[in-house]
C-alpha cells in the first residue's frame, strides 16, 4: 500500500492541475499545477467555495452538486473558466467522486487547452528554426565560396590596371563582396557556445534599459515591473544583452511614430513560472521576461515568419535582429514567443532556472 506521504508527493508533482473539494464544494487541497493555472495560493484558498476560485456557469455548479449526491463522474470539454483574477481559461476537466467514510468528495482534474495549443505551436517553431538554420548554413557555404573568388580576382585585376582611376571599380567590387560576406556571417550567427555564468537577469535588463533611454532621449516611458525574488540565471551575459537589446530596439523603432503624442510606453516585466514545458523538457521553474510595447503592432502576415532571417517589417531593416535573438535564446535552452495586435506587442523569453549543458 502507498502511504499518505507518498500519495501527497505524487499529487504535488503531477503536471495536471488537481483540486479536491469536500461535499459542500469547498476546497480541501490543490496541487502546485492548479495554483499555477488559477494564479492563487492553495494554502490561502483552503476552505473557499469553488465559485470563489473560478466561475463557469450555474449549470456547471449544479452538475458538481449532482456528482456529490449521486457519486457520478463526468467530463466536460472546452469549458470556459474565469479565474478570481479575471483571467479567462479554456480547459477540459474531469470530475471524479471520491467516497470516504464521512462524505463524498470531488477530485477535479483540469487540463488547459490553450497550454496544449501553445506546446504544439512551440514545437512547430523549434522545428522550423532548426530547418531554417540548416538551410541558411547550406546557402551561406554556397555564397561565401564564390565571394572569395570574386574578391581575389578583383584584387588581382586592380594590380594589372594601367590607370589609377579604374581601380575605383575594383574597390566597389571588393567592398560589396566584403559587405555580402559580413551579411552572411550575421545570418549564420555565432558558432561559439555561450560563456555561462550566474547572472542577475535584472542587471541585464537595466543595462539594456539605460542604452534605450540614452537613445530615445525621453521620447518614451519605460516601466519596470520586476519580481525581485528571481534567483540568478545561468547565462552568457553579453549574448543575453544582445538578445534583449534587439527586441527593445525594434520596440523603440515601432513606437517612434507615437513619440510626439507622449503616449509611447515600453514595459519590462519578470516573473517565475512553475512546471513549464520548453520543447520536450518540463522544467520545475523558469523565469519569464516580457518586453511589452503599446505600438501599432506587428502585421499579421509577418507574425508567423517573424524569427526567420531577412524578414523585416521596416524598409530599411535587415531582418536579422530577431533571428539572432532566437538563436541566442535557443542556445540557452530557452524559448521566445510573440503576441501582437494593434496597441499591444509582447515578446516573452522563457529561461530555465536549472540548466544542463548549452546546445550549439
N, C-alpha and C positions, 0 to 999 in steps of 0.2 A: 504494500500500500504506500502511496505517496503521502508524506507527512505534510502538515499545513504550511510549514515554512517553504517547502519546495513548490507547493501549489502556488503560493503567493509569488515566488520567484518566477515561475513560468508565466503567470499573468502579467507581471511587471515588464517582462521582456518581449511580450507579443507586439508585433508591429500593427496589429488590428486594434482599433480603439474599442475598449471594452468597458461597459458600465454595469454595475449591479444595483438594482432597485429593490426596495422592500415592497411588501404588498400594498403600501399606501403610495407607491410610486415616488418614494423619496430616496435620494442617493445614499447607498451604503459604501460604495467603492468605485473608483475609476483608475485605470492604469495610465502610465505616462503618455501613451499614444493618444488616449482620449483627452488628456489635459492639453496636449499639443494641438489637437484638432479643434477643440472648443475654446482654447485660449483661456482656461480657468484653472484654478488650483483645486485638486481633488480634496485636499485637507480642509480648505475653506468652504468648499461646496458641500461637504458632508451634511446630510440631513435635508438638503434643499429639495423642493418639489421639482419634478422633471421639467416643468414649464419654465422654471427659473434658470435652467441650464440652456435649453433651446426650445423653440416652438416650431410646430409644423401645422397642425390643423386640429379642430375639435374631434374630427373623425379618427385621427391617429391616437388621440388621448383616450377615446372610447375603446379603440382596439386594444390598447395596453391594459385597460381595466378589465376587458373581456378575457384577455390572456391570463390575467391573475385569477379570475373567477373560474374559468374552465380549464386552466392549465394547458392551454392550446398554443403551440408555437406558430409563428408566421414570419414571412419575409416580405419586405417592401423594396421595390426597385425605384431608383431615380427619385427619391424623396427630396424635397427642398426644405432644409432646416435653416432657421435663423437663430444664430447664437446670441448669448446675452450681450455681446459687444456689438451686435448689429450685422455681423458678417453672415452672408448667405452661402450655404454649402449644399452641393448636390451629392447625395450619398445613397448607397444601398445599405439596408440594415436588417439584421435578423434578430428576432425576439424568441428566447427560449425560457420557458418557465422552469424554475429550479425548486423542487419540493424539499422543504426542511421540516423538522418536527413542529416548529412553531407556525410557519406561514409559507405561502407560495411567493418566491422571489422571482424577479425577471433578470435575465442576462441579455444585455443588448450588445451586439457586435456591429460596429458601424464602419463601413468601408467607403471612403470618399471617392467618388467617380472622377472628380477633377484631378486628383492625385494620379490615378491610372492614366488619364489623358496626358498629364504632364510628363510622366515617365516614358510613355510611347513617343511623345514629341522629342524628348531629350535624347532617347536612343537614336532616333532618326537624325537629329542634329549632330550627334557624335559620329555616326556612321558617315554622314555627308562630309564632315570636317576631315576625317581620315582619307576619304576618297579624293577630296579636293586637294589635300596636301600631297598625295601621291601624283596626281595629275600635274600640279604645279612643279613638283620636283622633276618630273619627266620633261615637261615643257622647258623648264629653266636649263636643263642639260642641253637640249636641242638648240636653244638660243645662244647660250654662252660660248659654245664651241665656234660657231661661225663668227660671232662678235670678235673673238680673239684673233681670228684670221683677218677680218676686215681691218681691225685696229693696226695689226702688224703690217699689213700691206700698205695702209695709209702712211705709216711711219717711213717705210722703205721708199715710197713714192715721193715723200717730202724731201728726202735726201737727193733724189735724182732730178728734181725740178730745177730748170735753169734760172727761173726768175723768182725773187723773194715773194712778190705779191700773190703768186699762185699757191703759195703754201697756206694761205688763208682757207682755201677749200679743204686741204687735207686736215687742217686744225678743226674744222667743223665736223669732219668725219670722225676724228679721234674723240672729240668732246661728246658727240652724240652716242658713240659706241660706249664710252665711259658712263654716260647717263643711263643708257639701257642696262648696262651691267649692274649699276647700283640699284636700279629699279627691280631687277630680277633677284638680287641679293635680299632686298627688303621683302619681296614676295615670299622668299624661302624662310625668312625669319632666322632667329638664332638657332644654331645646332647644338650649342653647348648646354649642358644640364644646369638647372638653377643652382646657385650657391646658397644653400639653405641655412638660415639662422633663425632663432626665435625672435620674432619681431612684433612690436605693438602695432596693430592694424590702424589704430587711431593716429599714431605718429606718421604713418604713410599718408593717410587721408589729409592730415593737417599740412604736411609738406606740399602735397598737390594743391590743396586749397589756397595756400599762400602764393603759389605760382599763378593760379587762376585769378586771384584777387588783384595781383600786380598787373596782369594782362587786361582785365576788364575795366580797371580803374573806376570802380564804383558803379558800373552800369547794371549790375545785377545784385540781388540779395542772396547771400549764401547762408543757408540754415543748417545747423548741426543738430542731429538727433542721435546721440551715441548711447550705447549700453556700456557703461564703464566696467562692468563685471567680466567682459570678454577677456579670456586669457591671451597670452601671446601665441602667435601662429607661426608655424614653421614655414618660412617662405624666403624667396630671393627678394630682398628689399628693393633693389634697383629695378628689377623686372616688374614688380608689382606697382611701383610708382609709375612706370611707363604705361602699364595696362590701364590704371585708373586715370592717368593724365589723358590718354587717347579718348576715353569716354567723356570726361569732363570738358575737354576742348570741343568735341563735337556738340555737346550740350550748349556750351557758351556761344558757339557759332550759330546754332539754331535759335538761340534767344536774342541774337544781335538785332533782329528786326523789331523787337519789343522794347529795346533799351530806352527809347525816348519816352515811353509811357511810364517808366519806373515800376513796371509790373513783373519784370523778369526775376524768377526765383529758382535757385538750384539747391536741392536738399541732399545732404549726406546722412544716411541712416545706417546704423549697425544693430544687429540682433543675433541671438543664438537660436538655433532650431535643433530639436531632438529627433532621433530616429529618422534621418533624412537620407534618401537614396540618390546617389550620383552614379550614373551608368548602371552597373550591376552590383554595386557595393553599397550596403546600408551602413551609414555612419551613426554612431550614437549621438554625436554632437558636431554641428557645423556652424560656422559663422556666416551670416548673410550681410553683404554690403550692398546697399541700394543707393543709386545715383539717380535722382528724380528731378526733372525739369518741367516747367509749365509752358513749354514752347508749342509750336504748331503741330508737333507730332511727326512721325515717320510715315511717308506714303505707304499705303497697304501693299502695293505691288513690290516694294523693296523689303518688306519685313521678313519674308521667308529666305531672302538671299543676303541678308544684312551682313553676315560674317564671312561672305565669300570675298576673296581678293578681287580688287578692281571694281567693286560695287560701291558707288557713292551717290548720295542724293544731291551733291553740290557739283556744279560745272567745273570748278577748279580743284575738286578733291581727287586724291589718288586712289581712294577705296582700299587702303592698306591698313589704316589705323585699327579698325575693329577686328580684322583678320589677325593682326599681330596680337591684339589683346586676347582673342580667343585661344591662340596658340600658347600664350603665357599661362593663362588660367588652366588649360588642359595639362600643361607640364606640371602644374601644382595639384593635379588630380581633382581639379575643381570643375565648376560649371558656370556658364554665363547665360542669362536669359534676358529677353527684352519684351516689354509690353508697352504698346503705344497707341494712343488715339489723340485727336486734337485737344490740346491743353494739358496733356499728361504723357510723359515718356519716362519709363522706369527701367533702368538696367540693374539687374540683380546678379551679384557674384557670390557663389557659394564655395566656401573653402573648408575642407575637413579640419577639425581641431585635433585629430590624431591621424598622422600621415605615415605612409611607408616610403619606399624609395620613389623618387620622382620618375616620370616616364619621359622618354626622349621624344 
